[in-house]
């Protein structure tokens, strides 16, 4: 089995906040990541595809194709965005690196034309990253409230 990885970068802001928690609980749990206006990261995403190389091309997957898929399906939609407000596929999800990896997996899994999606790494900083291998995980979506406090 061969493992092929493509790396991509994006910059985005987010706020870690659970609407079911009190303001005090959110502050205690998420600390400075709970800034009401958000804060930013320069993210790195690594997508690894596994498989047997095609005997005619030697590729498990053409990395140019993988790069285009990653850009079209993920990067173009999150780069220079506020993940809580601007990204439809993240609506109602606390945008932790863990949750980003799970959501990205769901988006990319059926888009890979050859080989099999093996893992997704999301680096939030040089020191912090998560790695996901596609195990079933139920993400909780929180109701979105408008300015009057009514769920939309």
Secondary structure by P-SEA (a helix, b strand, c coil): cbbbbbbbbbbbbbbbccccccaaaaaaaccccccccccccbbbbbbbbbccccccccccccaaaaaaaaaaccccccccccccccccccccccccaaaaaaaaaaacccccccccccbbbbbccccccccccccbbbbbbccccccccccc
